[in-house]
Amino acid sequence: MYAGAKRVVASHWKVDDEATGALMARFYEAMFRENQSPAAALHQAQLSIRQHERWQSPFYWAAFVLQGEWR
């Protein structure tokens, strides 16, 4: 944010790289292909990733938060 970004997605704790990659892919797809707001895209990505049997635990998806402009 100090570098001028309007918003960032950050995690509260160290998370699994594979789960993070899957979540971020879903996040950007929702933002750019489905034209959702960053907040809605993150929410959808979190709901989607938790459907995966391996990543159902909140440890894998609940760490991510959107900071800054939410639209």
N, CA, C and O atoms as a GROMACS GRO file, in nm:
protein
  284
    1MET      N    1   0.083  -0.118   0.000
    1MET     CA    2   0.000   0.000   0.000
    1MET      C    3   0.088   0.126   0.000
    1MET      O    4   0.052   0.229  -0.056
    2TYR      N    5   0.203   0.115   0.063
    2TYR     CA    6   0.294   0.230   0.064
    2TYR      C    7   0.347   0.260  -0.076
    2TYR      O    8   0.388   0.372  -0.104
    3ALA      N    9   0.348   0.160  -0.162
    3ALA     CA   10   0.398   0.177  -0.299
    3ALA      C   11   0.292   0.233  -0.392
    3ALA      O   12   0.319   0.254  -0.510
    4GLY      N   13   0.172   0.257  -0.341
    4GLY     CA   14   0.067   0.318  -0.422
    4GLY      C   15  -0.045   0.225  -0.463
    4GLY      O   16  -0.135   0.267  -0.535
    5ALA      N   17  -0.043   0.101  -0.419
    5ALA     CA   18  -0.152   0.009  -0.452
    5ALA      C   19  -0.279   0.055  -0.381
    5ALA      O   20  -0.275   0.097  -0.266
    6LYS      N   21  -0.392   0.046  -0.450
    6LYS     CA   22  -0.520   0.085  -0.390
    6LYS      C   23  -0.569  -0.020  -0.292
    6LYS      O   24  -0.644   0.011  -0.199
    7ARG      N   25  -0.528  -0.144  -0.315
    7ARG     CA   26  -0.571  -0.253  -0.228
    7ARG      C   27  -0.471  -0.367  -0.239
    7ARG      O   28  -0.400  -0.379  -0.338
    8VAL      N   29  -0.466  -0.449  -0.136
    8VAL     CA   30  -0.382  -0.569  -0.136
    8VAL      C   31  -0.459  -0.682  -0.070
    8VAL      O   32  -0.543  -0.661   0.017
    9VAL      N   33  -0.428  -0.803  -0.113
    9VAL     CA   34  -0.477  -0.922  -0.044
    9VAL      C   35  -0.359  -0.973   0.036
    9VAL      O   36  -0.251  -0.996  -0.019
   10ALA      N   37  -0.380  -0.991   0.164
   10ALA     CA   38  -0.273  -1.037   0.252
   10ALA      C   39  -0.324  -1.155   0.335
   10ALA      O   40  -0.445  -1.178   0.345
   11SER      N   41  -0.231  -1.227   0.393
   11SER     CA   42  -0.271  -1.337   0.481
   11SER      C   43  -0.225  -1.307   0.623
   11SER      O   44  -0.123  -1.243   0.645
   12HIS      N   45  -0.302  -1.355   0.717
   12HIS     CA   46  -0.271  -1.334   0.858
   12HIS      C   47  -0.168  -1.435   0.910
   12HIS      O   48  -0.104  -1.411   1.012
   13TRP      N   49  -0.152  -1.546   0.839
   13TRP     CA   50  -0.055  -1.646   0.879
   13TRP      C   51   0.001  -1.715   0.756
   13TRP      O   52  -0.054  -1.703   0.647
   14LYS      N   53   0.112  -1.788   0.775
   14LYS     CA   54   0.174  -1.861   0.665
   14LYS      C   55   0.080  -1.973   0.623
   14LYS      O   56   0.035  -2.053   0.705
   15VAL      N   57   0.051  -1.977   0.493
   15VAL     CA   58  -0.044  -2.076   0.442
   15VAL      C   59   0.023  -2.165   0.338
   15VAL      O   60   0.130  -2.134   0.287
   16ASP      N   61  -0.042  -2.274   0.308
   16ASP     CA   62   0.005  -2.371   0.211
   16ASP      C   63   0.016  -2.308   0.072
   16ASP      O   64  -0.077  -2.242   0.026
   17ASP      N   65   0.130  -2.328   0.006
   17ASP     CA   66   0.154  -2.267  -0.126
   17ASP      C   67   0.055  -2.316  -0.231
   17ASP      O   68   0.006  -2.236  -0.311
   18GLU      N   69   0.027  -2.443  -0.232
   18GLU     CA   70  -0.064  -2.498  -0.333
   18GLU      C   71  -0.206  -2.444  -0.315
   18GLU      O   72  -0.271  -2.406  -0.412
   19ALA      N   73  -0.252  -2.440  -0.192
   19ALA     CA   74  -0.386  -2.386  -0.164
   19ALA      C   75  -0.391  -2.237  -0.199
   19ALA      O   76  -0.491  -2.190  -0.253
   20THR      N   77  -0.285  -2.164  -0.168
   20THR     CA   78  -0.280  -2.021  -0.200
   20THR      C   79  -0.284  -2.000  -0.351
   20THR      O   80  -0.354  -1.911  -0.399
   21GLY      N   81  -0.211  -2.081  -0.426
   21GLY     CA   82  -0.212  -2.070  -0.571
   21GLY      C   83  -0.351  -2.094  -0.628
   21GLY      O   84  -0.395  -2.022  -0.717
   22ALA      N   85  -0.420  -2.195  -0.577
   22ALA     CA   86  -0.556  -2.224  -0.623
   22ALA      C   87  -0.651  -2.111  -0.587
   22ALA      O   88  -0.734  -2.071  -0.668
   23LEU      N   89  -0.638  -2.060  -0.465
   23LEU     CA   90  -0.725  -1.950  -0.422
   23LEU      C   91  -0.702  -1.825  -0.507
   23LEU      O   92  -0.798  -1.760  -0.550
   24MET      N   93  -0.576  -1.791  -0.531
   24MET     CA   94  -0.545  -1.671  -0.610
   24MET      C   95  -0.591  -1.685  -0.755
   24MET      O   96  -0.637  -1.588  -0.815
   25ALA      N   97  -0.579  -1.805  -0.811
   25ALA     CA   98  -0.628  -1.827  -0.947
   25ALA      C   99  -0.777  -1.802  -0.954
   25ALA      O  100  -0.826  -1.739  -1.048
   26ARG      N  101  -0.851  -1.852  -0.855
   26ARG     CA  102  -0.996  -1.831  -0.852
   26ARG      C  103  -1.030  -1.683  -0.827
   26ARG      O  104  -1.125  -1.630  -0.883
   27PHE      N  105  -0.950  -1.619  -0.742
   27PHE     CA  106  -0.970  -1.477  -0.712
   27PHE      C  107  -0.956  -1.392  -0.838
   27PHE      O  108  -1.044  -1.311  -0.868
   28TYR      N  109  -0.846  -1.409  -0.912
   28TYR     CA  110  -0.824  -1.328  -1.032
   28TYR      C  111  -0.922  -1.363  -1.143
   28TYR      O  112  -0.962  -1.276  -1.220
   29GLU      N  113  -0.961  -1.488  -1.153
   29GLU     CA  114  -1.061  -1.526  -1.252
   29GLU      C  115  -1.194  -1.457  -1.224
   29GLU      O  116  -1.258  -1.407  -1.316
   30ALA      N  117  -1.235  -1.454  -1.099
   30ALA     CA  118  -1.360  -1.388  -1.063
   30ALA      C  119  -1.352  -1.237  -1.088
   30ALA      O  120  -1.449  -1.176  -1.131
   31MET      N  121  -1.237  -1.178  -1.060
   31MET     CA  122  -1.223  -1.033  -1.081
   31MET      C  123  -1.221  -0.997  -1.229
   31MET      O  124  -1.291  -0.905  -1.271
   32PHE      N  125  -1.141  -1.067  -1.307
   32PHE     CA  126  -1.119  -1.025  -1.444
   32PHE      C  127  -1.211  -1.090  -1.546
   32PHE      O  128  -1.251  -1.025  -1.642
   33ARG      N  129  -1.247  -1.215  -1.527
   33ARG     CA  130  -1.337  -1.281  -1.623
   33ARG      C  131  -1.484  -1.259  -1.589
   33ARG      O  132  -1.568  -1.247  -1.677
   34GLU      N  133  -1.513  -1.254  -1.458
   34GLU     CA  134  -1.652  -1.238  -1.415
   34GLU      C  135  -1.683  -1.096  -1.372
   34GLU      O  136  -1.796  -1.064  -1.336
   35ASN      N  137  -1.581  -1.009  -1.378
   35ASN     CA  138  -1.598  -0.865  -1.350
   35ASN      C  139  -1.654  -0.838  -1.210
   35ASN      O  140  -1.735  -0.747  -1.193
   36GLN      N  141  -1.612  -0.915  -1.112
   36GLN     CA  142  -1.656  -0.893  -0.974
   36GLN      C  143  -1.564  -0.794  -0.905
   36GLN      O  144  -1.449  -0.776  -0.944
   37SER      N  145  -1.616  -0.732  -0.802
   37SER     CA  146  -1.532  -0.644  -0.720
   37SER      C  147  -1.428  -0.730  -0.649
   37SER      O  148  -1.450  -0.850  -0.631
   38PRO      N  149  -1.316  -0.672  -0.608
   38PRO     CA  150  -1.215  -0.751  -0.537
   38PRO      C  151  -1.271  -0.820  -0.411
   38PRO      O  152  -1.236  -0.935  -0.383
   39ALA      N  153  -1.356  -0.751  -0.337
   39ALA     CA  154  -1.413  -0.811  -0.216
   39ALA      C  155  -1.500  -0.931  -0.250
   39ALA      O  156  -1.491  -1.036  -0.186
   40ALA      N  157  -1.584  -0.917  -0.351
   40ALA     CA  158  -1.671  -1.028  -0.392
   40ALA      C  159  -1.589  -1.142  -0.450
   40ALA      O  160  -1.620  -1.259  -0.427
   41ALA      N  161  -1.486  -1.109  -0.526
   41ALA     CA  162  -1.400  -1.212  -0.586
   41ALA      C  163  -1.327  -1.292  -0.479
   41ALA      O  164  -1.316  -1.414  -0.489
   42LEU      N  165  -1.277  -1.224  -0.376
   42LEU     CA  166  -1.209  -1.294  -0.268
   42LEU      C  167  -1.306  -1.385  -0.194
   42LEU      O  168  -1.274  -1.499  -0.163
   43HIS      N  169  -1.424  -1.334  -0.168
   43HIS     CA  170  -1.526  -1.414  -0.099
   43HIS      C  171  -1.560  -1.538  -0.181
   43HIS      O  172  -1.568  -1.649  -0.127
   44GLN      N  173  -1.581  -1.521  -0.309
   44GLN     CA  174  -1.614  -1.634  -0.396
   44GLN      C  175  -1.498  -1.734  -0.401
   44GLN      O  176  -1.521  -1.855  -0.397
   45ALA      N  177  -1.376  -1.684  -0.408
   45ALA     CA  178  -1.259  -1.772  -0.411
   45ALA      C  179  -1.249  -1.853  -0.282
   45ALA      O  180  -1.217  -1.972  -0.286
   46GLN      N  181  -1.275  -1.789  -0.169
   46GLN     CA  182  -1.270  -1.860  -0.042
   46GLN      C  183  -1.378  -1.967  -0.034
   46GLN      O  184  -1.354  -2.077   0.014
   47LEU      N  185  -1.498  -1.935  -0.080
   47LEU     CA  186  -1.606  -2.034  -0.080
   47LEU      C  187  -1.571  -2.150  -0.172
   47LEU      O  188  -1.598  -2.266  -0.140
   48SER      N  189  -1.511  -2.119  -0.285
   48SER     CA  190  -1.475  -2.222  -0.382
   48SER      C  191  -1.366  -2.314  -0.328
   48SER      O  192  -1.376  -2.436  -0.341
   49ILE      N  193  -1.262  -2.257  -0.270
   49ILE     CA  194  -1.148  -2.337  -0.224
   49ILE      C  195  -1.188  -2.428  -0.108
   49ILE      O  196  -1.133  -2.537  -0.094
   50ARG      N  197  -1.281  -2.384  -0.028
   50ARG     CA  198  -1.319  -2.468   0.086
   50ARG      C  199  -1.405  -2.586   0.045
   50ARG      O  200  -1.430  -2.676   0.125
   51GLN      N  201  -1.451  -2.588  -0.080
   51GLN     CA  202  -1.526  -2.703  -0.132
   51GLN      C  203  -1.432  -2.819  -0.165
   51GLN      O  204  -1.475  -2.934  -0.174
   52HIS      N  205  -1.305  -2.789  -0.184
   52HIS     CA  206  -1.204  -2.891  -0.214
   52HIS      C  207  -1.180  -2.971  -0.087
   52HIS      O  208  -1.148  -2.913   0.017
   53GLU      N  209  -1.193  -3.101  -0.094
   53GLU     CA  210  -1.182  -3.185   0.025
   53GLU      C  211  -1.052  -3.163   0.102
   53GLU      O  212  -1.051  -3.164   0.225
   54ARG      N  213  -0.944  -3.143   0.030
   54ARG     CA  214  -0.814  -3.126   0.093
   54ARG      C  215  -0.801  -2.993   0.167
   54ARG      O  216  -0.726  -2.983   0.264
   55TRP      N  217  -0.874  -2.890   0.123
   55TRP     CA  218  -0.858  -2.756   0.176
   55TRP      C  219  -0.983  -2.705   0.249
   55TRP      O  220  -1.006  -2.584   0.255
   56GLN      N  221  -1.062  -2.795   0.305
   56GLN     CA  222  -1.184  -2.754   0.375
   56GLN      C  223  -1.155  -2.678   0.504
   56GLN      O  224  -1.232  -2.591   0.543
   57SER      N  225  -1.046  -2.708   0.568
   57SER     CA  226  -1.013  -2.643   0.694
   57SER      C  227  -0.991  -2.493   0.672
   57SER      O  228  -0.927  -2.453   0.575
   58PRO      N  229  -1.044  -2.410   0.762
   58PRO     CA  230  -1.022  -2.265   0.750
   58PRO      C  231  -0.875  -2.225   0.747
   58PRO      O  232  -0.842  -2.115   0.701
   59PHE      N  233  -0.787  -2.310   0.794
   59PHE     CA  234  -0.644  -2.281   0.789
   59PHE      C  235  -0.600  -2.244   0.647
   59PHE      O  236  -0.513  -2.160   0.630
   60TYR      N  237  -0.661  -2.307   0.546
   60TYR     CA  238  -0.618  -2.290   0.407
   60TYR      C  239  -0.677  -2.167   0.339
   60TYR      O  240  -0.617  -2.116   0.244
   61TRP      N  241  -0.791  -2.118   0.384
   61TRP     CA  242  -0.857  -2.009   0.312
   61TRP      C  243  -0.894  -1.889   0.398
   61TRP      O  244  -0.915  -1.780   0.343
   62ALA      N  245  -0.904  -1.904   0.528
   62ALA     CA  246  -0.954  -1.794   0.613
   62ALA      C  247  -0.849  -1.689   0.645
   62ALA      O  248  -0.882  -1.582   0.696
   63ALA      N  249  -0.722  -1.717   0.615
   63ALA     CA  250  -0.616  -1.622   0.647
   63ALA      C  251  -0.620  -1.497   0.559
   63ALA      O  252  -0.564  -1.394   0.596
   64PHE      N  253  -0.685  -1.506   0.444
   64PHE     CA  254  -0.678  -1.399   0.345
   64PHE      C  255  -0.778  -1.287   0.370
   64PHE      O  256  -0.897  -1.311   0.392
   65VAL      N  257  -0.728  -1.165   0.366
   65VAL     CA  258  -0.811  -1.046   0.386
   65VAL      C  259  -0.775  -0.942   0.279
   65VAL      O  260  -0.664  -0.939   0.227
   66LEU      N  261  -0.871  -0.859   0.248
   66LEU     CA  262  -0.851  -0.751   0.153
   66LEU      C  263  -0.831  -0.623   0.232
   66LEU      O  264  -0.914  -0.588   0.317
   67GLN      N  265  -0.723  -0.554   0.205
   67GLN     CA  266  -0.693  -0.427   0.272
   67GLN      C  267  -0.703  -0.315   0.169
   67GLN      O  268  -0.657  -0.331   0.056
   68GLY      N  269  -0.762  -0.203   0.206
   68GLY     CA  270  -0.773  -0.090   0.115
   68GLY      C  271  -0.912  -0.079   0.055
   68GLY      O  272  -1.011  -0.117   0.118
   69GLU      N  273  -0.918  -0.026  -0.067
   69GLU     CA  274  -1.047  -0.009  -0.135
   69GLU      C  275  -1.109  -0.146  -0.162
   69GLU      O  276  -1.043  -0.233  -0.218
   70TRP      N  277  -1.232  -0.165  -0.124
   70TRP     CA  278  -1.298  -0.293  -0.141
   70TRP      C  279  -1.379  -0.304  -0.269
   70TRP      O  280  -1.427  -0.412  -0.301
   71ARG      N  281  -1.398  -0.195  -0.343
   71ARG     CA  282  -1.478  -0.199  -0.466
   71ARG      C  283  -1.396  -0.236  -0.584
   71ARG      O  284  -1.448  -0.244  -0.696
   0.00000   0.00000   0.00000
